[in-house]
Every structure is written in C-alpha cells, then in structure tokens.
Amino acid sequence: MRTLKKTAAGVLALTMAFAGVGCGGDKKDDTKSSSEYEQQVEVEVTASAKDIAALPGGEESTITYLGENDLNPTKANKEMSVELKLFEQKGGKIKFVKTANQERFDKLASSIITGVDRPDIFKHEWLAFPSQIIQERYLPINDLVDFDSPLWSDVKSTAEQYMFNGNYYVAPLDFVPSAMIFYDKAMIQENALDDPYDLYMKGEWNWDSFHELMSDYVNGGTADAPRYGVNGFFKPHIVQQTGKTMITKNGDTFINNTADPDIERAETFLYDITKEGLVFNDWIGGARDCFSKNILFYGMGDWAATGNQAPKEDETWGVVPMPEYPNNPQKITTSDMTAYMWVTQSTKGDAVKCWFECVRASKTDPEYVESNKQTFFANNPYWTEEMYQVKMDVVSKEYLQIFDYGFGVSANLGDRNSFDGNQCLIDALYGDVTVIDEEGSQSTWTQVRDQYKSIIDSEIKKLNEDLEKFKTK
C-alpha cells in the first residue's frame, strides 16, 4: 500500500484552511452563509416574538456589535435575517463596527480601554473562555438568560460547560456541525460497499465500519490509480467521539487530560489509518474534487458540499455524522456554535437580552426551522432529504455538543499566531500523529503528547492561578 508523504506545501495549505475552525477564526471567505443565498424564502415575523419583551427604542435599545461582518443588510447581502426582523420589531437596532480578523481581539481590548466604539456584543470564539473572562472582557449573563425556560432549556447543558464561579458567560444560540462525513453513493455502489447511511440508521456506523470501508476501497486501487480513504477536517472529531478532550475542567479548575486512555486509543486509531495509507492529508477545497481524486470520504462542514460545491443533477451524495467510538454510546458532535459575548462595561442589558432571545427564537420556532429548510433546498436542490436530516440530527438535543477548553486556556495554546501562524498548538496536538515528514517519519501519540506536555502544564498552571485571583476581585 502506498505511503503518503505530506509535503511542506500540503501541510501549509491544510493547516491554514483548518486553523480557523479549530482556533476560532472564520472559514474561507469565498463560502456562502445561509443568509447570503441568491434565493430567499420570505417569512412572516409573528409568533416567536410574542414572549419577548419590547424595548423602548432609541439609544438605549441600540446595541453595538464589533465584528467582521455586518448583522444588518448590506449592498452585497440585502436580505434581512429573521433574528434582525424580530429584534427591530421589538424596538431594537444594531450598530456595526467593523474589524479585520487578525485585529479583532486587539480592537476589542482597545475599545474597552478607550471607550471608542465600545461594543455591547462580540462574537463568541474559542479564546473567550476562560482566558478572556479573567481579562475582564465579558460580563456574566445570569440576569439575561433563564436556562430553565422553554426557550433555553435545550442548551442548558452546553451553557454549563461555560460556567465559572457560579456564573454563566455563554448563551448558545445555534449550532452548525463543524464537520460531517460526505461520500459519493456511486463510488460506494461501484465497489459493492455497505452504504454508510444504512450503517448509521442501524447504529453500526463507528470506527470499525469506517476503517473497514476505507480498507476495502483502498485495497482496490492500483499503482497507476491509487486510492485513499479519507481527507479533510476530521481528526479532532474522531478524538472527541470518545467524549474526552485534551483539556478538561473539574469545577473551576482546568486539567491536562492528554494522558486519558480513551484519547490515546483515538490518537492510535488516527496513527494507524495514516500508517496504512488511508489518509490523504493535502488540502482539497470541496467534496467533488475530493471524490475525483479517488478518495472515499470527505470530512468537512456543509459549506464544502453546498452552494457552488453542492451535488449536481447527475450526482447522488450521502452524508453521515462522524463515526462513533465503539466504547462510548453517547451521541457526540463537535459544532461551530453561534453565540455572542456580553462585553464588559456595557449598560445595554435589556437590549442584549432581547437580541439573544430574538436569535434563539429564530433558530427554534418550527415556522422558521421549516423556512430555513425551504431556503436550503431552493439553493441546494440535489441534496436529499436524508442528507438534510443528518445535518439536523447532529445538532439536535440527542447529541452532546463537545468543546475543548484547550483552545481557550491561553493564546499560547489556542491562537495560531502564537504557535506557527497556520494552526494553534491544540490543533497540532490533535493532528500531528497523522503527519508523515519528507523522511517518512511519523510521530506516535506518546511522542506528540510528550513534545507539548511542558507548555500545556505551564499554561494550565498559570491559568488556574489567575482564575483564583479573579475569584477574589
């Protein structure tokens, strides 16, 4: 079997593409969000707003948002979102202050200190919790959100992952799966393989069946037409299917969890499938391009299989969640979470509360859920109902939304600019066992873990000390 060697160019392209997902940056700029589709399904803004308290209007009802993309309609995106329609119906307005991705944290800190364009809300990112909590950039939201109410109860368990010293800091508003497994059904049928969707529906889609399908497919390749099993963004997700993360939390104390035996099993699994030649590591920017390179599975968010990347009329694709860890019965998903932090010194609590409720209502009211589905199919007509249902399943309340605190311990662990500029240290921790260098060397999990252990321990020790000081303020 052919051994794939990852070139320096391949490493650079891949890590640049994925660092934004793991380390809190935005995805590629040329992708479309659901609000940027050319076709939109109009929605009456009615029932979901009935229990949201109205605002008086004027300055006190206007919240400032510091971010990369305007939440208001723009020349490029004229459609007003449902959440903004709800918010304005209640008397609210959003003032937008633009920042570039590379400058967003510095601009936030500067605006807090100087008071110039000081925001009320800022997009939640990995570094927000806990490192930016102790930098006093954000306020607790206990008085804004009742997580026992019908609007919020489904996300209470996720919000509890972001509690410190008895305070909630994050109100989860919506979830998008950061990666699923896409495949071409024609490739499955031509090679007489079990359909992953059928395995998923029977509860048999796990690491073992994932490995078996890849092996069977790759073994059918030739020297002139080599095959591979999987490409894309899947390595952290495989590890997190164990229910474990690199950094965990016990009460208000953070812990290095890299010695956990389930994490070792996951990293060994990644090491083994790479050693067997099943992993193609170079960057591929869409599902179709992946399949054309004789790669069976493509792990990526739905941006890579929608819009310009979506299946065409003569193509039939499938999608399934990440394969389950056989030793863990809990359904788990690693998501991109929509949330906004309440910025310190903001005095617009009522307006921020209203905005949170409007966004949450727009994502949960059955009328809007159905409208979102219609909009999706209007722009992706050759997705199937079963594909769409999988996309919705993995962000349903049946799945535990899991996040690694390692991305938020410190910039040294969770910011790509503090590591190698392309990925952050925690991303490297998840994926370095799959790197084969130019000499053909591949690091084991023990080697990777030991390489980063001292810096992880040092950063966690400092964090825990700073958190104790923060409690006494």
C-alpha positions as CSV (number, residue, x, y, z in Angstrom):
1,M,0.0,0.0,0.0
2,R,1.3,3.4,-0.9
3,T,2.5,5.6,2.0
4,L,1.5,9.2,1.7
5,K,4.2,11.7,2.5
6,K,2.9,15.1,3.5
7,T,4.8,17.9,1.7
8,A,5.5,21.2,3.3
9,A,3.2,22.9,0.9
10,G,0.5,20.4,1.7
11,V,0.9,21.0,5.4
12,L,0.7,24.7,4.9
13,A,-2.4,24.6,2.8
14,L,-4.2,22.2,5.1
15,T,-3.4,23.9,8.4
16,M,-4.2,27.3,7.0
17,A,-7.6,26.0,5.9
18,F,-8.4,24.3,9.2
19,A,-6.8,26.5,11.8
20,G,-9.7,28.9,11.5
21,V,-12.1,26.2,12.5
22,G,-10.1,24.9,15.5
23,C,-8.7,28.2,16.7
24,G,-11.6,30.5,16.5
25,G,-11.1,32.1,13.1
26,D,-13.5,32.4,10.3
27,K,-13.9,29.9,7.4
28,K,-12.8,30.6,3.9
29,D,-14.1,34.0,2.7
30,D,-15.5,32.6,-0.6
31,T,-18.1,30.5,1.0
32,K,-21.7,31.4,1.4
33,S,-23.7,31.6,4.7
34,S,-27.4,30.7,4.7
35,S,-28.2,34.4,4.7
36,E,-26.2,35.0,1.5
37,Y,-28.1,32.7,-0.8
38,E,-29.4,34.1,-4.0
39,Q,-32.8,32.8,-3.3
40,Q,-34.7,33.5,0.0
41,V,-37.9,32.2,1.4
42,E,-39.9,35.1,2.9
43,V,-41.1,34.7,6.5
44,E,-43.7,36.5,8.5
45,V,-42.3,37.6,11.8
46,T,-45.1,36.7,14.2
47,A,-45.5,34.0,16.9
48,S,-41.9,33.7,18.1
49,A,-41.8,37.3,19.2
50,K,-44.8,37.1,21.5
51,D,-43.0,36.3,24.7
52,I,-40.0,38.6,24.1
53,A,-40.2,41.9,26.0
54,A,-40.4,45.0,23.8
55,L,-37.7,47.7,24.0
56,P,-38.4,51.5,24.3
57,G,-36.5,52.3,21.2
58,G,-33.8,55.0,20.8
59,E,-30.3,54.9,22.0
60,E,-30.9,52.5,24.9
61,S,-32.3,50.0,22.5
62,T,-29.3,50.2,20.1
63,I,-26.5,47.7,20.7
64,T,-23.1,48.0,19.2
65,Y,-21.6,44.9,17.6
66,L,-17.9,44.7,16.9
67,G,-17.2,42.0,14.2
68,E,-16.0,41.1,10.8
69,N,-19.4,41.0,9.0
70,D,-22.4,43.3,9.5
71,L,-25.5,41.8,11.0
72,N,-27.6,44.4,9.2
73,P,-28.4,44.1,5.4
74,T,-25.7,45.3,3.1
75,K,-25.3,46.0,-0.6
76,A,-23.9,42.5,-1.0
77,N,-26.5,40.9,1.2
78,K,-29.7,42.8,1.1
79,E,-31.9,40.2,2.9
80,M,-32.7,41.0,6.5
81,S,-32.3,38.0,8.8
82,V,-35.2,36.7,10.7
83,E,-33.5,37.5,14.0
84,L,-32.9,41.1,13.0
85,K,-36.6,41.4,11.8
86,L,-37.6,40.2,15.3
87,F,-35.2,42.5,17.1
88,E,-36.3,45.6,15.1
89,Q,-40.0,44.6,15.6
90,K,-39.2,44.8,19.4
91,G,-37.7,48.2,19.1
92,G,-34.0,47.2,18.8
93,K,-31.3,48.3,16.4
94,I,-27.7,47.1,15.8
95,K,-24.8,49.5,15.2
96,F,-21.9,47.7,13.4
97,V,-18.3,48.4,14.0
98,K,-16.1,46.6,11.5
99,T,-12.8,44.8,12.4
100,A,-10.4,42.6,10.4
101,N,-10.0,39.0,11.5
102,Q,-6.4,39.5,12.6
103,E,-7.2,42.6,14.6
104,R,-10.4,41.6,16.3
105,F,-9.1,40.8,19.7
106,D,-6.8,43.8,19.8
107,K,-9.6,46.1,18.7
108,L,-11.9,44.7,21.3
109,A,-9.3,45.3,24.1
110,S,-8.6,48.8,22.8
111,S,-12.3,49.7,22.6
112,I,-12.8,48.6,26.2
113,I,-9.9,50.7,27.4
114,T,-10.6,53.8,25.4
115,G,-14.4,53.7,25.2
116,V,-14.2,54.5,21.5
117,D,-16.8,52.3,19.7
118,R,-17.0,50.1,22.8
119,P,-19.3,47.2,21.8
120,D,-22.1,45.6,23.7
121,I,-21.7,42.3,22.0
122,F,-18.8,40.4,20.4
123,K,-18.9,37.0,18.6
124,H,-18.1,34.1,20.8
125,E,-14.8,32.5,19.9
126,W,-12.7,29.7,21.4
127,L,-10.4,32.1,23.3
128,A,-13.3,33.8,25.0
129,F,-13.5,31.1,27.7
130,P,-11.8,31.1,30.1
131,S,-8.7,33.2,29.1
132,Q,-10.7,36.3,28.1
133,I,-13.0,36.0,31.1
134,I,-10.2,36.6,33.5
135,Q,-9.0,39.5,31.3
136,E,-12.4,41.0,32.2
137,R,-13.6,41.4,28.7
138,Y,-17.0,39.9,29.2
139,L,-19.9,40.1,31.7
140,P,-21.8,37.1,33.2
141,I,-25.2,36.6,31.7
142,N,-27.1,35.2,34.6
143,D,-29.5,38.1,34.7
144,L,-30.1,37.9,30.9
145,V,-30.9,34.2,30.3
146,D,-33.1,31.8,32.2
147,F,-31.8,28.4,31.2
148,D,-34.7,26.7,32.8
149,S,-37.2,28.4,30.5
150,P,-38.6,26.7,27.4
151,L,-36.6,28.9,25.0
152,W,-33.3,27.9,26.6
153,S,-33.6,24.6,28.4
154,D,-32.3,22.5,25.4
155,V,-29.0,24.3,25.6
156,K,-28.6,24.5,29.3
157,S,-26.1,21.6,29.4
158,T,-24.0,23.3,26.8
159,A,-24.1,26.6,28.7
160,E,-23.0,24.8,31.8
161,Q,-19.7,24.0,30.1
162,Y,-19.0,27.7,30.1
163,M,-19.7,28.4,33.8
164,F,-17.2,29.8,36.1
165,N,-17.5,30.7,39.8
166,G,-21.3,30.1,39.6
167,N,-21.7,32.4,36.6
168,Y,-22.9,31.7,33.0
169,Y,-20.9,33.5,30.3
170,V,-22.2,32.0,27.1
171,A,-25.8,31.7,25.8
172,P,-25.7,29.1,22.9
173,L,-28.0,30.3,20.2
174,D,-27.5,27.8,17.4
175,F,-25.2,25.0,16.3
176,V,-23.7,24.0,12.9
177,P,-21.8,20.8,12.6
178,S,-18.2,21.8,12.0
179,A,-17.6,18.5,10.1
180,M,-19.6,15.5,8.8
181,I,-18.5,12.7,6.5
182,F,-19.6,13.2,2.9
183,Y,-19.3,10.4,0.2
184,D,-20.4,9.7,-3.3
185,K,-23.0,6.9,-3.4
186,A,-21.9,5.9,-6.9
187,M,-18.4,5.1,-5.6
188,I,-20.0,3.0,-2.8
189,Q,-22.2,1.1,-5.2
190,E,-19.5,0.5,-7.8
191,N,-17.2,-1.1,-5.2
192,A,-20.0,-3.1,-3.6
193,L,-19.5,-1.4,-0.2
194,D,-22.0,-1.0,2.6
195,D,-23.7,2.4,2.4
196,P,-22.6,4.4,5.5
197,Y,-26.1,5.9,5.8
198,D,-27.6,2.4,6.2
199,L,-25.0,1.6,8.8
200,Y,-25.8,4.9,10.6
201,M,-29.5,4.1,10.6
202,K,-28.8,0.6,12.1
203,G,-26.5,2.0,14.8
204,E,-23.4,0.4,13.2
205,W,-21.6,3.5,11.9
206,N,-18.4,3.5,14.1
207,W,-14.7,3.4,13.9
208,D,-14.7,-0.3,13.0
209,S,-17.1,0.1,10.0
210,F,-15.4,3.3,8.9
211,H,-12.0,1.6,8.9
212,E,-13.3,-1.5,7.1
213,L,-14.9,0.5,4.3
214,M,-11.8,2.6,3.8
215,S,-9.6,-0.5,3.7
216,D,-11.8,-2.4,1.3
217,Y,-11.9,0.6,-1.0
218,V,-8.2,1.4,-0.9
219,N,-7.2,-2.2,-1.5
220,G,-9.0,-2.0,-4.9
221,G,-6.6,0.7,-6.1
222,T,-3.6,0.2,-8.4
223,A,-0.1,1.8,-8.7
224,D,-1.4,3.9,-11.6
225,A,-4.7,4.8,-9.8
226,P,-4.1,4.8,-6.1
227,R,-7.0,5.2,-3.7
228,Y,-7.4,6.8,-0.3
229,G,-9.9,6.5,2.5
230,V,-10.4,10.0,3.9
231,N,-9.5,13.6,3.5
232,G,-10.5,16.8,5.3
233,F,-11.2,18.1,8.7
234,F,-12.0,15.0,10.9
235,K,-9.1,14.4,13.3
236,P,-10.3,16.4,16.4
237,H,-13.8,15.0,15.8
238,I,-12.6,11.4,15.8
239,V,-10.8,12.0,19.2
240,Q,-13.8,13.8,20.6
241,Q,-16.1,10.9,19.8
242,T,-14.6,9.4,22.9
243,G,-16.4,12.1,24.9
244,K,-13.0,13.3,26.0
245,T,-11.0,16.5,25.2
246,M,-7.3,17.4,25.7
247,I,-8.1,19.9,28.4
248,T,-10.9,19.3,30.8
249,K,-12.5,21.0,33.8
250,N,-13.3,19.9,37.3
251,G,-15.4,22.6,39.0
252,D,-13.4,25.8,38.4
253,T,-10.1,24.0,37.9
254,F,-8.7,23.1,34.5
255,I,-6.8,19.9,33.9
256,N,-4.4,18.4,31.3
257,N,-6.2,15.3,30.1
258,T,-3.8,14.2,27.4
259,A,-2.9,11.0,29.3
260,D,-6.5,9.8,29.2
261,P,-6.6,6.2,27.8
262,D,-9.5,6.9,25.5
263,I,-7.7,9.8,23.9
264,E,-4.7,7.5,23.5
265,R,-6.9,5.0,21.7
266,A,-8.3,7.7,19.4
267,E,-4.9,9.0,18.6
268,T,-3.6,5.5,18.0
269,F,-6.5,4.9,15.6
270,L,-5.6,8.1,13.6
271,Y,-1.9,7.0,13.6
272,D,-2.8,3.5,12.3
273,I,-5.1,4.6,9.5
274,T,-2.4,7.0,8.4
275,K,0.2,4.3,8.6
276,E,-2.0,2.1,6.4
277,G,-2.2,4.8,3.7
278,L,-5.9,5.5,4.2
279,V,-5.4,9.3,5.0
280,F,-4.9,11.8,2.2
281,N,-3.6,14.9,4.0
282,D,-3.2,17.6,1.3
283,W,-5.9,20.3,1.2
284,I,-8.9,19.8,-1.1
285,G,-11.4,22.5,-1.2
286,G,-14.7,20.7,-2.0
287,A,-16.4,17.3,-1.9
288,R,-16.5,16.8,-5.7
289,D,-12.7,17.5,-6.0
290,C,-12.1,15.0,-3.2
291,F,-14.1,12.2,-4.8
292,S,-12.4,12.9,-8.2
293,K,-9.1,12.0,-6.6
294,N,-10.3,8.5,-5.6
295,I,-10.9,9.4,-2.0
296,L,-13.8,7.7,-0.5
297,F,-14.7,10.0,2.4
298,Y,-14.6,13.8,2.8
299,G,-14.7,15.2,6.4
300,M,-15.9,18.8,6.3
301,G,-18.6,21.3,7.3
302,D,-21.5,21.6,4.9
303,W,-20.0,24.7,3.3
304,A,-17.9,22.3,1.3
305,A,-20.9,20.5,-0.2
306,T,-23.4,23.4,-0.7
307,G,-23.7,26.4,-3.0
308,N,-21.1,26.1,-5.7
309,Q,-19.8,22.9,-4.1
310,A,-23.2,21.2,-4.0
311,P,-24.1,18.0,-5.8
312,K,-25.3,18.4,-9.4
313,E,-28.3,16.8,-11.0
314,D,-26.4,13.7,-12.1
315,E,-24.7,13.2,-8.7
316,T,-26.0,11.5,-5.6
317,W,-24.1,12.0,-2.5
318,G,-24.6,10.9,1.1
319,V,-23.6,12.3,4.5
320,V,-23.3,10.8,7.9
321,P,-22.1,12.0,11.3
322,M,-18.6,11.3,12.5
323,P,-18.2,7.6,13.1
324,E,-18.9,6.7,16.8
325,Y,-16.3,5.5,19.2
326,P,-17.4,1.9,19.9
327,N,-16.7,2.2,23.6
328,N,-18.9,5.3,24.0
329,P,-22.7,5.0,23.5
330,Q,-23.2,8.8,23.9
331,K,-24.0,10.6,20.6
332,I,-21.5,13.4,20.3
333,T,-21.0,16.3,17.9
334,T,-18.3,18.9,17.6
335,S,-20.1,22.1,16.5
336,D,-19.5,25.6,15.4
337,M,-21.6,27.4,18.0
338,T,-23.4,30.7,17.4
339,A,-23.2,32.9,20.5
340,Y,-22.4,36.5,21.4
341,M,-20.4,37.6,24.4
342,W,-21.8,40.4,26.6
343,V,-18.9,42.9,26.6
344,T,-17.7,44.4,29.9
345,Q,-18.9,47.9,30.7
346,S,-22.0,47.5,28.5
347,T,-25.1,49.1,30.0
348,K,-27.5,47.7,27.5
349,G,-28.5,44.6,29.3
350,D,-32.2,44.7,28.3
351,A,-31.3,45.2,24.7
352,V,-28.7,42.4,24.7
353,K,-31.2,40.1,26.4
354,C,-33.8,40.9,23.7
355,W,-31.2,40.2,20.9
356,F,-30.3,36.9,22.5
357,E,-33.9,35.9,22.6
358,C,-34.7,37.0,19.1
359,V,-31.8,35.0,17.7
360,R,-32.7,31.9,19.7
361,A,-36.3,32.2,18.7
362,S,-35.4,32.5,15.0
363,K,-33.4,29.2,15.3
364,T,-36.0,27.2,17.2
365,D,-39.5,28.2,16.2
366,P,-41.0,25.5,13.9
367,E,-42.1,28.0,11.3
368,Y,-38.6,29.4,11.0
369,V,-37.0,26.0,11.0
370,E,-39.2,24.9,8.1
371,S,-38.4,28.2,6.3
372,N,-34.7,27.6,6.7
373,K,-35.1,24.2,5.2
374,Q,-37.0,25.6,2.2
375,T,-34.3,28.1,1.7
376,F,-31.6,25.5,1.9
377,F,-33.3,23.2,-0.7
378,A,-34.0,26.2,-3.0
379,N,-30.3,26.7,-3.2
380,N,-29.1,23.1,-3.0
381,P,-31.8,21.2,-4.9
382,Y,-29.8,18.0,-5.3
383,W,-29.3,17.4,-1.6
384,T,-31.6,14.6,-0.5
385,E,-34.0,14.6,2.4
386,E,-31.8,12.0,4.2
387,M,-28.7,14.3,3.9
388,Y,-30.6,17.2,5.3
389,Q,-31.9,15.2,8.2
390,V,-28.4,14.0,9.1
391,K,-27.3,17.7,9.1
392,M,-30.1,18.5,11.5
393,D,-29.7,15.3,13.6
394,V,-26.2,16.1,14.6
395,V,-27.1,19.4,16.2
396,S,-30.3,18.1,17.8
397,K,-30.7,17.7,21.6
398,E,-29.9,14.0,21.1
399,Y,-26.3,14.9,20.7
400,L,-23.8,16.2,23.3
401,Q,-22.1,19.3,22.0
402,I,-18.5,19.0,23.0
403,F,-15.8,21.7,23.1
404,D,-12.2,21.6,24.1
405,Y,-11.2,24.1,26.7
406,G,-7.6,23.9,25.4
407,F,-8.5,26.4,22.7
408,G,-9.4,28.9,25.4
409,V,-6.7,28.4,28.0
410,S,-4.4,31.0,26.5
411,A,-3.2,32.4,23.3
412,N,-0.1,30.2,23.5
413,L,-2.4,27.1,23.2
414,G,-5.4,28.4,21.2
415,D,-4.2,31.2,18.9
416,R,-2.5,30.2,15.7
417,N,-0.5,33.4,15.6
418,S,1.1,32.4,18.9
419,F,2.1,28.9,17.6
420,D,3.2,28.6,13.9
421,G,0.9,31.0,12.2
422,N,-1.1,28.3,10.4
423,Q,-2.6,26.3,13.3
424,C,-2.7,26.5,17.0
425,L,-1.0,24.2,19.4
426,I,-4.2,22.3,20.3
427,D,-4.8,21.6,16.7
428,A,-1.3,20.2,16.4
429,L,-2.0,18.1,19.4
430,Y,-5.0,16.5,17.7
431,G,-3.5,16.0,14.3
432,D,0.3,15.6,14.5
433,V,0.1,11.8,14.6
434,T,-1.1,11.9,11.0
435,V,1.9,13.9,9.7
436,I,4.4,11.9,7.7
437,D,7.5,14.1,7.0
438,E,9.7,14.1,4.0
439,E,11.9,11.4,5.5
440,G,8.9,9.1,6.1
441,S,8.8,9.6,9.8
442,Q,5.5,9.6,11.7
443,S,5.2,10.5,15.4
444,T,3.4,8.3,17.8
445,W,0.8,9.7,20.2
446,T,3.3,9.4,23.1
447,Q,5.9,11.4,21.2
448,V,3.4,14.1,20.3
449,R,2.0,14.3,23.8
450,D,5.4,14.5,25.4
451,Q,6.5,17.2,22.9
452,Y,3.8,19.6,24.1
453,K,3.3,18.4,27.8
454,S,5.5,21.0,29.4
455,I,3.9,24.0,27.7
456,I,0.4,22.7,28.3
457,D,1.2,22.1,32.0
458,S,2.7,25.5,32.4
459,E,-0.2,27.3,30.7
460,I,-2.8,25.5,32.8
461,K,-0.9,26.2,36.0
462,K,-0.8,29.9,35.2
463,L,-4.5,29.9,34.2
464,N,-5.6,28.2,37.4
465,E,-3.6,30.7,39.5
466,D,-5.1,33.6,37.6
467,L,-8.6,32.2,38.0
468,E,-8.2,32.0,41.7
469,K,-7.1,35.7,41.8
470,F,-10.1,36.6,39.6
471,K,-12.5,35.0,42.1
472,T,-11.3,37.3,44.8
473,K,-11.9,40.5,42.8
